[in-house]
Amino acid sequence: MSKKTDVIEREEVVVRFAGDSGDGMQLTGTLFSDTSAFIGNDLSTFPDYPSEIRAPQGTIGGVSGFQVHFGHKQVNTPGDYADVLVAMNPAALKANLKLIKSGGTIIVDQDSFTEKNFRKAGYQTDDPIKEDQLEGYNIIKAPISTLTKETLKDEGLDPKSILRSKNMFALGMVYWLFDRPLKYTEQFFERKFKKKPKVIDANKKVLEAGYNYAETVELLTPTYRVSPAPIEKGIYRNIDGNKATAWGFIAASEKSGLQLFCGSYPITPASEILQELSTRRDFGVKTFQAEDEIAGICTAIGASFAGSLGVTTTSGPGLALKSEALGLAVMAELPLVVVDVQRGGPSTGLPTKPEQSDLLQALYGRNGESPVVVIAASTPSNCFYYAFTAAKIALEHMVPVVLMTDGFLANGSEPWRIPKMADYPDIHPPFVPQGEKDWMPYARDPEKLSRTWAVPGQPGYEHRIGGLEKDELKGSVSHDPQNHERMVYLREEKVNRVVQDVPDLKVEGEPSGEILLVGWGGTYGHLRTALDELQKEGHSVGLAHFNYIRPLPANTHQVLNQFNRIVVCELNRGQFIDYLAMQHPHHTYLKYNKVQGQPFTTVEITEHVKKLLEA
Amino acid sequence: MANNNDQSTKLTAKDFKSDQEVRWCPGCGDHAIMNAIQRALPQMNIPREKFAFISGIGCSSRFPYYMNTYGFHGIHGRASAIASGTKSANPDLSVWQITGDGDSMAIGGNHLIHTVRRNVDLNIVIFNNEIYGLTKGQYSPTSKYGAVTKTSPYGTIENPFHPGELVIGAQGKFFARSVDLNMKLNQEIFLEAQKHKGTSVVEILQNCVIYNDKAHAVIADKKHREDRQLVLRHGEPMIFGKNRDKGIVLEGLRLKVVEIGKDGYTEDDILVHDAKTKDPGIHLMLANMQYPEFPVAVGIIRSVEADTYEHKLEEQIDQVREQSEYQSVDDLLQSGNTWEVK
């Protein structure tokens, strides 16, 4: 290890913070990300936390991690492997071993290296470095707990509060390592603990102590510099997928002039959407925390019936419970948006881990011929756009829309160039104008096939809707066989015609060639990064990433036609590939799947494609 | 709630009938209940377009199709949830939930109790015929213990729910009971249910002529009803019987039927009905009175004032709005930590 401080310019760096789930690693990671964003790096983050709130302390099951990837260039993923791992205890070290780059830097809290903690983490010996063969790594053992206690010994804080701030000591060290200013984090303390000056002071002191410790012991060498990324001009903020989803609906409420009503039931990893919307009473948002998933969607349908923008949010198990009611919205032809923040399944599955295995459920998981529009967001920040778009389609076409995101998008965050609402289109629901003669509830717009919308309170348009089959025009109950068949086709054709609003599918990379990577939803960042790397190496590869699943973009066939082989990459056993092959059978599809409750790594994809190209 | 207007005051029962053919069986109690509602609505001084009738699944749940108002025939058990959404979204509407004992007590039990707990201002009418009619004769959660039906050929081995007990247990503020053919009392109750702010639950003992005929006859029969029903009216003594000679007294912690003029009981000993007392104790006892030990209580058993869910929701929105720093979505997007890339 060198004793001299070098500064090394790096294109990109991945840092992973890991500790007990009570150690405040999510906050530490978020603060580091914010500072990196403020100084102009592009970045992407991903929290990886256990589903238990507090699993037994010191055990592998209780390790909570937060990974941030920041760069001088565009960053599309939270990164495959960490250059730097901060491990607050032996369990955090053990749990993250496979996620560190060979020879990377590992900062550990030496005070946590006790016999008791080794046993809890499952180490056989008292030397994890040797046991895990980490000799080639840059290991920094810092007495983080002791120094934190020492720093705060005269602050008059209780021992528990003192130890709680040790994460700030570690953060200070990492700031020094990457040559980052402390001021943004200090400003955070000032805002967060406005009424507790003592706490502000203590946190600042510990942060500085960590920074100074790293500087004075000169063990942390070399330091890295990652210069600002050349990103588009504008005002930026960090945003995660769930917040972006919530805000997208509020934007749709503003652009349609309709009240936003969210009937929902808490479920990981979707709860934050309901939480954010509950906070937004200032935008007139009505949230209704229902007694169950079914009541969640049913209250939303009831609100749609009353003329609101009805929304319900859930994850896979909740979508299963909502199926019957979603069918009711299909039949009643009311606007409705259902958000499915996918997680590992089946059953309770892996509540905190991302997967893309709800696609077929969203497309087909209902009784009867029950078509709905299905769209998927592909980055944390574009959840805003797709939530807005889901609402726009639902309201203008009088159709239920399922918006698919996943745990990776929901909790991952990235800098977002804040859009101006003036650049977003207005939303025009097909309300029946007052004074319309001979109005019929199921008479349709000839283009969209959407029915016109009369809401309770409008005199002269009293009518009944419901789950029984409807007469083609009057909307009254009809058991006529021919009418039923016509209605089945009409409902399907209505969904098909949403294609008019769907932009053409874009191909990134090569417009034609040997291999087309195909993805949908939350895997975009990894596929895009893999594409960049493959292209850099001179391979003939393109990427078509789908945001519109049903209906598919009009030019889908054309795009697929330009490549010899089509590799559909999904975090499931191959659901989109089957759907795609059904819609566009005249192509040869290959599948590449991962079902581990984890995102792809870029390397996995590039290696797979290279193997295909060699074969 | 809606204002008086000229149009609404001129409305008659006929204005509330839709053009759909009513398809309940001849002799079904549903016909009478609908007639009573159609007669009560014009008396409410609410414009027709402000009524929404929302139902689940079952014979009774066909109701909205027969009403010339806004209507929504939902899915089994979920009417309370749909109606809660409609009322919360637009508190200006008069929202009625029409349901049966299967729809509200079995598959929809969860939604019903939570709606009652929240006190959403709905008028919920439960058509209780103690049987599944639409599916042709299986026992329901209100079927009497031992009832022989298609799915209980040897008699049920389940204790029935009593809607009143369930509603009061769920902190219900308004509960009334009546019998399908009692047109006068039913209209009275519906008017009061509409006036009451909060969830009003009205249980109508309804006869299913096909699958559970005369289920309520023992108390509903013309010959016996005065002796076997106690009509409750707020502020009036609990006297019943053809000769108005029987009454209810409180003895210790229990209700008891006495004969006025016998065993030293006078009219002064008879309990006076207080529907408005917050304490649900006596209301629960009244709701649970069973024949033959007691007469069955009909009329408004409980009617207690309390703030409604949708009102509190709107109030909160107003309060938060007043203090908000945001005028538009643009403001929201720019809030918190932002930075400029030049």
Interface residues (C-beta under 8 A of the other chain):
Chain A: D34 A37 F38 G40 Y184 I231 E232 K233 G234 I235 Y236 R237 N238 W247 I250 A251 E254 Q259 F261 G263 R280 R281 D282 F283 G284 V285 K286 F288 A290 E291 D292 I294 A295 C298 T299 A300 I301 G302 A303 S304 F305 A306 G307 S308 G310 E324 A325 G327 L328 A332 R417 I418 P419 K420 M421 V455 P456 G457 Q458 P459 G460 Y461 E462 H463 R464 I465 G466 G467 L468 S476 V477
Chain B: Q7 S18 Q20 P47 R48 E49 K50 F51 A52 I54 I57 P64 Y65 M67 N68 T69 Y70 G71 F72 H73 G74 I75 R78 S80 A81 I82 A83 S84 G85 T86 K87 S88 A89 N90 D92 L93 N110 H111 H114 L313 Q316 I317 Q319 V320 R321 Q323 S324 Y326 S328 V329 D330 L332 L333 Q334 G336 N337 T338 W339 E340 V341 K342
